[in-house]
Amino acid sequence: MEHYGVPRESIEHDFVISHVLAAIAPLRDQFVFYGGTALSRTILDGLRLSEDIDLLSIGPRPTVAKALDDAIRTRLARSFGKVTAEPSLTAAKRDTEACIYQIGDTQLRIQLIDGRNYIPLPHCTALVHQRYHALPDLELTTPTPAGFVVAKTMAWSDTTRNAPRDLYDLWAMATAGHITADAARTYRRIGPTGGYPKPWNLPTGAPSPDEWFASLNHQCQPQVTPQEAHNVTLAAWHHAVTAAEQSPLQTEH
């Protein structure tokens, strides 16, 4: 794990996330594993360490919340002792409320959004990398690459969120070739504007170097400057939208 260049506490936090994912994996048909942690353990494995766990329920949220809460408490007790939460997934008053689980010495934020209230991200079964010995890789339901691109672009464009790591993830997806015409068509189909993402829909400026470092230094050593990440991401979206507009009748996935 040395290549991440982060404090030991961040690695220990990431290690606990791997245990939680192993605990809930038998329930994979009840949720979609999405967000930055899912991204950094699937198509962008190795980019940065994980910080929290974001899930979308498949079916009624209360039923899924109880199953997940039971699995986390029961399956982690042997290795970490009694697991507590404030609030638990079952006690959260709103699905957007962050649930903080105390697992050993680690506090982990887990969020379960009611999938019926979220955009219908295209999803698939994906290999999730666990990173640590004695914790084999596993399969979970995650967004498709196009689904990840759409979700991250929406998060990056959310002015109330202001998370530079969203831009970092988009830069990495652009570099890996995931911002494609298919992603543009998917954005038009399920995104907030009903159209392709245009420059006026996207942030016009890059984060400052200080904001960039503060957002990412506990998860990785950034491989790119914020301005370069911004330029690459906008260019990738421009090419993707141009390609989609030139072939608009292709099937959207």
Residue frames relative to the residue before (quaternion, step in Angstrom):
aa qw qx qy qz dx dy dz
M 1.0000 0.0000 0.0000 0.0000 0.00 0.00 0.00
E 0.4097 0.7522 -0.4502 0.2524 3.58 1.29 -0.07
H 0.6167 0.5976 -0.3614 0.3632 3.59 1.04 -0.70
Y 0.5785 0.5835 -0.3916 0.4142 3.61 1.19 -0.28
G 0.2465 -0.8154 0.4944 0.1729 3.59 1.16 -0.55
V 0.5002 0.6545 -0.4095 0.3922 3.59 1.04 0.80
P 0.6557 -0.5042 0.3677 0.4251 3.62 -1.22 0.28
R 0.6378 -0.5485 0.3850 0.3796 3.55 -1.20 0.59
E 0.6029 0.5793 -0.3618 0.4125 3.59 1.04 -0.74
S 0.6397 0.5242 -0.3294 0.4554 3.59 1.04 -0.71
I 0.6416 0.5083 -0.3225 0.4754 3.58 1.05 -0.74
E 0.6408 0.5149 -0.3263 0.4667 3.60 0.98 -0.80
H 0.6237 0.5310 -0.3269 0.4714 3.58 1.05 -0.76
D 0.6599 0.5060 -0.2927 0.4719 3.57 0.95 -0.91
F 0.6148 0.5567 -0.3284 0.4519 3.58 1.09 -0.77
V 0.6474 0.5042 -0.3158 0.4764 3.59 0.97 -0.83
I 0.6085 0.5482 -0.3546 0.4510 3.59 1.00 -0.73
S 0.6321 0.5300 -0.3363 0.4543 3.59 0.96 -0.80
H 0.6513 0.5051 -0.3167 0.4694 3.59 0.98 -0.78
V 0.6449 0.5094 -0.3300 0.4645 3.59 0.97 -0.78
L 0.6456 0.5151 -0.3268 0.4595 3.59 0.93 -0.82
A 0.6377 0.5103 -0.3284 0.4744 3.58 1.01 -0.75
A 0.6539 0.5324 -0.3136 0.4366 3.58 1.03 -0.79
I 0.7641 0.3743 -0.2051 0.4837 3.59 0.95 -0.81
A 0.4282 0.7402 -0.4440 0.2677 3.60 1.24 -0.20
P 0.6348 0.5320 -0.3633 0.4267 3.67 0.93 -0.66
L 0.6822 0.4604 -0.2769 0.4960 3.60 1.26 -0.33
R 0.2478 0.8451 -0.4565 0.1261 3.59 1.30 0.26
D 0.6563 0.5136 -0.3275 0.4451 3.60 1.11 -0.50
Q 0.6596 0.5206 -0.3072 0.4467 3.61 1.27 -0.04
F 0.7976 0.1890 -0.1075 0.5627 3.61 1.22 -0.10
V 0.3118 -0.6766 0.6256 0.2315 3.51 -1.42 0.27
F 0.2876 -0.7407 0.5907 0.1404 3.55 -0.85 1.07
Y 0.1164 0.8115 -0.5554 0.1391 3.59 -0.37 1.23
G 0.5866 0.5978 -0.4155 0.3549 3.57 -1.27 -0.12
G 0.7772 -0.3963 0.2473 0.4217 3.53 -1.36 -0.01
T 0.6439 0.5169 -0.3347 0.4541 3.58 1.00 -0.74
A 0.6388 0.5054 -0.3250 0.4805 3.58 0.97 -0.80
L 0.6502 0.5270 -0.3115 0.4499 3.56 0.94 -0.88
S 0.7285 0.4514 -0.2447 0.4534 3.57 0.88 -0.98
R 0.7048 0.3988 -0.2787 0.5162 3.59 1.27 0.01
T 0.6896 0.4077 -0.2845 0.5265 3.58 1.27 0.14
I 0.8607 0.0651 -0.0418 0.5032 3.62 -0.34 -1.16
L 0.7375 0.2966 -0.2219 0.5648 3.61 1.25 -0.20
D 0.1328 0.8298 -0.5314 0.1067 3.58 1.05 0.70
G 0.7931 0.2915 -0.2371 0.4793 3.54 -0.90 0.99
L 0.5021 0.6699 -0.4307 0.3371 3.61 1.21 -0.17
R 0.7814 -0.1543 0.1372 0.5889 3.57 0.87 -0.96
L 0.5757 -0.5789 0.4418 0.3718 3.55 -1.24 0.32
S 0.5458 -0.6309 0.4598 0.3042 3.52 -1.33 0.38
E 0.2581 -0.7828 0.5524 0.1247 3.55 -1.16 0.62
D 0.7996 -0.0487 0.0723 0.5941 3.60 0.96 -0.80
I 0.3943 -0.6938 0.5454 0.2564 3.57 -1.31 -0.04
D 0.0769 -0.7902 0.6080 0.0015 3.56 -0.77 1.11
L 0.0217 -0.8087 0.5853 -0.0538 3.55 -0.80 1.09
L 0.2202 -0.7185 0.6402 0.1593 3.53 -1.30 0.52
S 0.4051 -0.7166 0.5051 0.2592 3.58 -0.81 0.92
I 0.2066 -0.7005 0.6650 0.1562 3.51 -1.26 0.61
G 0.7574 0.1904 -0.1771 0.5989 3.55 -0.24 1.26
P 0.7736 -0.3558 0.2340 0.4693 3.60 -1.28 -0.07
R 0.4961 -0.6935 0.4350 0.2892 3.58 -0.74 1.02
P 0.6430 0.5338 -0.3673 0.4083 3.67 0.79 -0.79
T 0.6507 0.5159 -0.3179 0.4576 3.59 0.98 -0.81
V 0.6760 0.4824 -0.2883 0.4767 3.56 0.92 -0.92
A 0.6301 0.5506 -0.3335 0.4342 3.60 0.97 -0.84
K 0.6660 0.4967 -0.3084 0.4632 3.59 0.90 -0.86
A 0.6578 0.5095 -0.3172 0.4552 3.58 0.92 -0.87
L 0.6739 0.4898 -0.2960 0.4671 3.59 0.93 -0.86
D 0.6528 0.5155 -0.3155 0.4566 3.58 0.90 -0.91
D 0.6518 0.5079 -0.3146 0.4672 3.59 0.92 -0.86
A 0.6658 0.5110 -0.3078 0.4481 3.58 0.91 -0.91
I 0.6603 0.5088 -0.3126 0.4554 3.59 0.91 -0.89
R 0.6916 0.4777 -0.2884 0.4586 3.59 0.82 -0.95
T 0.7155 0.4733 -0.2658 0.4398 3.57 0.83 -0.99
R 0.7713 0.4137 -0.2119 0.4348 3.57 0.73 -1.06
L 0.6985 0.4406 -0.2890 0.4842 3.60 1.17 -0.28
A 0.4750 0.7103 -0.4279 0.2944 3.59 1.23 -0.29
R 0.6512 0.5354 -0.3366 0.4196 3.61 0.92 -0.84
S 0.7492 0.4083 -0.2191 0.4733 3.59 0.90 -0.89
F 0.8218 0.2611 -0.0935 0.4976 3.59 0.99 -0.80
G 0.5252 -0.6138 0.4322 0.4008 3.59 1.21 -0.15
K 0.7760 -0.3369 0.2367 0.4778 3.55 -1.29 -0.18
V 0.2518 -0.7574 0.5892 0.1257 3.56 -0.95 0.98
T 0.0693 -0.7868 0.6127 0.0260 3.58 -0.89 0.95
A 0.1244 -0.7933 0.5925 0.0649 3.57 -1.26 0.32
E 0.0151 -0.7861 0.6179 -0.0080 3.55 -1.16 0.70
P 0.4511 -0.5078 -0.6760 0.2857 1.51 -0.13 2.48
S 0.5681 -0.5490 0.4605 0.4046 3.56 -1.27 0.05
L 0.6776 -0.4699 0.3613 0.4353 3.57 -1.26 0.20
T 0.6834 0.4870 -0.2848 0.4633 3.57 1.06 -0.70
A 0.7216 0.4467 -0.2441 0.4691 3.60 1.15 -0.53
A 0.4493 0.6997 -0.4558 0.3175 3.60 1.22 -0.19
K 0.4226 -0.7265 0.4865 0.2385 3.58 -0.86 0.97
R 0.7698 0.1340 -0.0755 0.6195 3.57 1.21 -0.59
D 0.5395 -0.6395 0.4200 0.3515 3.57 -1.01 0.64
T 0.6330 0.5255 -0.3369 0.4578 3.60 1.21 -0.34
E 0.5060 0.6574 -0.4218 0.3659 3.59 1.26 -0.14
A 0.4140 -0.7024 0.5231 0.2482 3.56 -0.95 0.90
C 0.2001 -0.7673 0.6017 0.0955 3.56 -0.86 1.01
I 0.1821 -0.8068 0.5579 0.0680 3.57 -0.58 1.17
Y 0.1257 -0.7960 0.5914 0.0278 3.55 -0.57 1.23
Q 0.2556 -0.7385 0.6076 0.1418 3.55 -0.95 0.97
I 0.0341 0.7970 -0.5946 0.1003 3.55 -0.41 1.30
G 0.7802 -0.1025 0.0120 0.6170 3.55 -0.11 1.28
D 0.7842 -0.2644 0.2224 0.5154 3.57 -0.78 -1.05
T 0.6285 0.5704 -0.3075 0.4302 3.57 1.31 -0.03
Q 0.2180 -0.7320 0.6299 0.1411 3.54 -1.06 0.84
L 0.0494 -0.8208 0.5679 -0.0367 3.55 -0.67 1.15
R 0.3056 -0.7444 0.5672 0.1753 3.56 -0.86 0.99
I 0.0111 -0.7734 0.6332 -0.0293 3.55 -0.86 1.05
Q 0.0554 -0.8013 0.5957 0.0009 3.56 -0.84 0.98
L 0.0949 -0.7753 0.6235 0.0340 3.55 -0.95 0.94
I 0.1558 -0.7932 0.5867 0.0479 3.55 -0.36 1.29
D 0.4821 -0.6293 0.5178 0.3218 3.56 -1.08 0.72
G 0.3977 -0.7643 0.4588 0.2171 3.55 -0.40 1.24
R 0.5962 0.5806 -0.3631 0.4192 3.57 1.17 -0.47
N 0.7133 0.4283 -0.2416 0.4994 3.58 1.25 -0.41
Y 0.6366 0.5228 -0.3174 0.4697 3.58 1.28 0.09
I 0.6313 -0.5170 0.3914 0.4255 3.56 -1.19 0.41
P 0.4847 -0.6940 0.4493 0.2856 3.61 -0.97 0.80
L 0.1326 -0.8200 0.5543 0.0529 3.57 0.26 1.26
P 0.4356 -0.6471 0.5388 0.3183 3.61 -0.93 0.75
H 0.0575 -0.8296 0.5554 -0.0051 3.58 -0.86 0.88
C 0.1298 -0.7708 0.6223 0.0429 3.52 -1.34 0.34
T 0.5101 -0.5780 0.5106 0.3810 3.56 -1.31 -0.01
A 0.0208 -0.8288 0.5570 -0.0502 3.58 -0.64 1.12
L 0.4950 -0.6193 0.5196 0.3184 3.54 -1.25 0.52
V 0.1567 -0.7820 0.6007 0.0567 3.56 -0.79 1.08
H 0.3212 -0.7720 0.5228 0.1661 3.57 -0.66 1.13
Q 0.2907 -0.7973 0.5137 0.1262 3.56 -0.77 1.09
R 0.3762 -0.8124 0.3961 0.2040 3.60 1.31 -0.21
Y 0.7848 0.3307 -0.1609 0.4988 3.62 1.04 -0.58
H 0.5816 -0.5869 0.4382 0.3540 3.56 -1.13 0.73
A 0.8035 0.2559 -0.2377 0.4820 3.54 -1.17 0.75
L 0.6790 0.3712 -0.2950 0.5605 3.59 1.28 0.15
P 0.2028 -0.8216 0.5191 0.1198 3.60 0.05 1.23
D 0.5935 -0.5454 0.4505 0.3838 3.54 -1.22 0.52
L 0.1388 -0.8046 0.5758 0.0428 3.56 -1.13 0.62
E 0.4250 -0.6847 0.5282 0.2676 3.55 -1.30 0.21
L 0.0232 0.7725 -0.6331 0.0425 3.54 -1.00 0.96
T 0.5213 -0.5893 0.5013 0.3600 3.54 -1.30 0.25
T 0.0501 0.7944 -0.5994 0.0843 3.58 -0.72 1.11
P 0.6227 -0.4863 0.4124 0.4536 3.60 -1.21 0.09
T 0.5278 -0.5618 0.5168 0.3725 3.54 -1.28 0.34
P 0.6837 -0.4439 0.3374 0.4708 3.64 -1.17 0.14
A 0.6536 0.4958 -0.3211 0.4732 3.61 0.94 -0.81
G 0.6331 0.5327 -0.3259 0.4574 3.58 1.04 -0.75
F 0.6317 0.5162 -0.3249 0.4784 3.58 1.00 -0.81
V 0.6512 0.5220 -0.3213 0.4475 3.60 0.90 -0.90
V 0.6622 0.5033 -0.3089 0.4613 3.58 0.90 -0.90
A 0.6785 0.4962 -0.2984 0.4521 3.58 0.82 -0.98
K 0.6851 0.4798 -0.2906 0.4648 3.59 0.91 -0.88
T 0.6314 0.5222 -0.3374 0.4636 3.59 1.03 -0.69
M 0.6372 0.5090 -0.3232 0.4801 3.57 1.01 -0.76
A 0.6538 0.5058 -0.3150 0.4663 3.59 0.97 -0.83
W 0.6504 0.5199 -0.3102 0.4588 3.59 0.96 -0.87
S 0.7035 0.4717 -0.2550 0.4664 3.58 1.03 -0.78
D 0.5450 0.6151 -0.3930 0.4125 3.59 1.28 -0.21
T 0.3048 -0.8003 0.4890 0.1656 3.58 -0.26 1.25
T 0.6246 0.5315 -0.3537 0.4497 3.62 1.17 -0.35
R 0.6385 0.5524 -0.3177 0.4315 3.59 1.22 -0.40
N 0.0274 0.8574 -0.5139 -0.0010 3.59 0.90 -0.97
A 0.3639 0.7180 -0.5035 0.3139 3.58 0.70 1.11
P 0.3448 -0.7719 0.4935 0.2044 3.62 -0.28 1.19
R 0.5772 0.5957 -0.3939 0.3961 3.61 1.08 -0.53
D 0.5558 0.5848 -0.4071 0.4281 3.63 1.14 -0.42
L 0.6556 0.4889 -0.3026 0.4895 3.58 0.99 -0.83
Y 0.6272 0.5369 -0.3420 0.4488 3.59 0.97 -0.79
D 0.6598 0.4968 -0.3049 0.4742 3.59 0.94 -0.86
L 0.6559 0.5041 -0.3161 0.4645 3.59 0.97 -0.80
W 0.6070 0.5355 -0.3523 0.4698 3.58 1.03 -0.73
A 0.6711 0.4942 -0.3021 0.4627 3.59 0.89 -0.92
M 0.6568 0.4894 -0.3195 0.4764 3.60 0.99 -0.76
A 0.6198 0.5265 -0.3447 0.4689 3.58 1.05 -0.69
T 0.6645 0.5100 -0.2970 0.4583 3.56 0.92 -0.93
A 0.7032 0.4539 -0.2533 0.4851 3.57 1.08 -0.76
G 0.5466 -0.6634 0.3742 0.3480 3.59 1.27 0.00
H 0.4649 0.7074 -0.4281 0.3167 3.59 1.18 0.45
I 0.6121 0.4922 -0.3720 0.4946 3.63 1.19 -0.23
T 0.1138 0.8357 -0.5033 0.1879 3.51 0.13 1.40
A 0.6976 -0.4121 0.3571 0.4648 3.54 -1.33 -0.07
D 0.6208 0.5362 -0.3467 0.4549 3.59 1.03 -0.71
A 0.6400 0.5089 -0.3223 0.4770 3.59 1.02 -0.79
A 0.6392 0.5233 -0.3264 0.4594 3.60 1.00 -0.78
R 0.6717 0.4801 -0.3037 0.4754 3.58 0.93 -0.85
T 0.6247 0.5260 -0.3386 0.4674 3.58 1.07 -0.69
Y 0.6256 0.5284 -0.3293 0.4702 3.58 1.02 -0.79
R 0.6547 0.5068 -0.3209 0.4600 3.59 0.90 -0.86
R 0.6877 0.5071 -0.2828 0.4358 3.57 0.99 -0.85
I 0.8361 0.1887 -0.0695 0.5104 3.62 0.83 -0.92
G 0.5353 0.6655 -0.3938 0.3398 3.60 1.23 -0.21
P 0.7013 -0.5302 0.3051 0.3660 3.58 -1.30 0.23
T 0.7214 0.4730 -0.2567 0.4358 3.61 1.13 -0.49
G 0.4077 -0.7093 0.4792 0.3180 3.59 1.17 -0.42
G 0.7271 0.3324 -0.2263 0.5564 3.56 1.28 0.23
Y 0.6802 -0.4427 0.3623 0.4583 3.53 -1.30 -0.15
P 0.5258 -0.6133 0.4647 0.3626 3.62 -1.13 0.49
K 0.1117 -0.7980 0.5921 0.0134 3.54 -0.62 1.18
P 0.7131 -0.4642 0.2859 0.4407 3.63 -1.16 0.36
W 0.6835 0.4898 -0.3054 0.4469 3.60 0.97 -0.74
N 0.6145 0.5237 -0.3547 0.4716 3.61 1.27 -0.12
L 0.7189 0.4473 -0.2143 0.4870 3.57 1.25 -0.46
P 0.6315 -0.5373 0.3812 0.4089 3.62 -1.13 0.51
T 0.3769 -0.7637 0.4880 0.1911 3.56 -0.86 0.97
G 0.7762 0.2866 -0.1610 0.5381 3.58 1.19 -0.37
A 0.4715 -0.6582 0.5122 0.2864 3.53 -1.26 0.48
P 0.5815 -0.5455 0.4467 0.4059 3.61 -1.19 0.37
S 0.5464 -0.5769 0.4755 0.3775 3.56 -1.23 0.35
P 0.6448 -0.5127 0.3772 0.4231 3.63 -1.16 0.37
D 0.6412 0.5209 -0.3335 0.4543 3.61 1.00 -0.74
E 0.6507 0.5006 -0.3119 0.4782 3.59 0.96 -0.84
W 0.6235 0.5564 -0.3195 0.4469 3.56 1.02 -0.86
F 0.6989 0.4694 -0.2658 0.4696 3.55 0.82 -1.06
A 0.6662 0.5170 -0.3118 0.4379 3.59 0.88 -0.91
S 0.6823 0.4956 -0.2848 0.4558 3.59 1.05 -0.76
L 0.8144 0.3354 -0.1180 0.4586 3.57 1.00 -0.82
N 0.5880 0.6541 -0.3836 0.2815 3.61 1.02 -0.62
H 0.6555 0.4864 -0.3331 0.4720 3.62 1.17 -0.32
Q 0.7031 0.4357 -0.2575 0.4994 3.59 1.30 -0.10
C 0.7929 -0.0873 0.0961 0.5953 3.59 1.14 -0.56
Q 0.4171 -0.5979 0.5826 0.3593 3.50 -1.39 -0.17
P 0.4097 -0.7517 0.4439 0.2645 3.63 -0.24 1.20
Q 0.3704 -0.7571 0.5096 0.1730 3.53 -0.97 0.96
V 0.7721 0.2482 -0.0987 0.5767 3.57 1.27 -0.18
T 0.4968 -0.6249 0.4995 0.3366 3.58 -1.20 0.45
P 0.6196 -0.5577 0.3758 0.4047 3.62 -1.11 0.45
Q 0.6511 0.5132 -0.3377 0.4456 3.61 0.95 -0.73
E 0.6487 0.4977 -0.3263 0.4743 3.60 0.97 -0.77
A 0.6294 0.5307 -0.3359 0.4576 3.59 0.98 -0.81
H 0.6474 0.5205 -0.3076 0.4640 3.56 0.99 -0.88
N 0.6716 0.5035 -0.2990 0.4540 3.58 0.87 -0.94
V 0.6710 0.5018 -0.2986 0.4570 3.58 0.90 -0.94
T 0.6660 0.5114 -0.3065 0.4483 3.58 0.94 -0.88
L 0.6668 0.4877 -0.3083 0.4716 3.60 0.88 -0.87
A 0.6477 0.5120 -0.3234 0.4624 3.59 0.98 -0.79
A 0.6457 0.5191 -0.3234 0.4572 3.58 0.98 -0.82
W 0.6629 0.4873 -0.3117 0.4753 3.58 0.96 -0.80
H 0.6134 0.5436 -0.3549 0.4499 3.60 1.00 -0.72
H 0.6834 0.4724 -0.2889 0.4758 3.58 0.86 -0.92
A 0.6490 0.5261 -0.3232 0.4445 3.60 0.97 -0.82
V 0.6734 0.4843 -0.2956 0.4739 3.57 0.91 -0.91
T 0.6286 0.5313 -0.3380 0.4563 3.59 0.96 -0.80
A 0.6669 0.4942 -0.2999 0.4702 3.58 0.94 -0.89
A 0.6562 0.5078 -0.3152 0.4607 3.59 0.98 -0.80
E 0.6610 0.5066 -0.3082 0.4598 3.59 0.98 -0.80
Q 0.6672 0.4957 -0.2978 0.4695 3.57 1.14 -0.58
S 0.7758 0.1821 -0.1211 0.5919 3.58 1.26 -0.34
P 0.0405 0.8773 -0.4773 0.0287 3.62 0.80 1.01
L 0.6762 0.5243 -0.3032 0.4194 3.58 1.13 -0.45
Q 0.4433 0.6825 -0.4749 0.3348 3.59 1.21 0.04
T 0.5879 -0.6013 0.4165 0.3454 3.54 -1.16 0.66
E 0.3201 -0.7257 0.5788 0.1894 3.54 -0.99 0.90
H 0.2608 -0.7753 0.5608 0.1281 3.56 -1.05 0.85
